[in-house]
């Protein structure tokens, strides 16, 4: 059996959080989001290596940051990490990270740095589903709100059947050769919002497994407040340091 690697595209700025540090370096509980996300991945039993695609001018800085938190060399209970130069888009960053993977990696997970509190159990569940034979696996949550489609004038055109909808999270897991092919044929001028979308474009099936509420994406300032509350609750329970 080959190795399992996790890829974290973290070269973007995340402008919706407002001015300041890039999104991945915003603090939650005094620790950058990127560190939380990498630690969750590296601590999962199924992960052998975590590759982070950082801004081109910040590879050394991100490497030092991870080293300061004991996340460069592998150690008891966590995998090693590797920082590479990312691209202008998320899609380009993932493609660059794929090139850097060791030859014996056959399962790849892709995770958003902006989902810093993903439970390690979810990471392992995605990995296990790929190992069980799926070409691509995504975690998803049932949609609780009523969802409507609108036109350019914001006029409702339809009310969608939410029973058939899922809000998709990360990490998303893939057979390495499937993800590599998806990126090889992807249109760089029409980037997908997630890697599963690229696999769907190949006509390959994507399997959905149950997601987790704590794997939410930090996009706006309010999300930081929620993340702080969850982290404080975890620390009070002795779940994290």
Secondary structure by P-SEA (a helix, b strand, c coil): cbbbbbbbbcccccccccccccccccccccccaaaaaaaaaaacccccbbbbbcccccaaaaaaaaaaaccccccccbbbbbbbbbcccaaaaaaaaaaaccccccbbbbbbcccccccaaaaaaaaaaaaacccbbbbbbccccbbbbbcccccccccccccccccccccccccaaaaaaaaaacccccccccaaaaaaaacbbbbbccccccccccccaaaaaaaaaaaaaaaaacccc
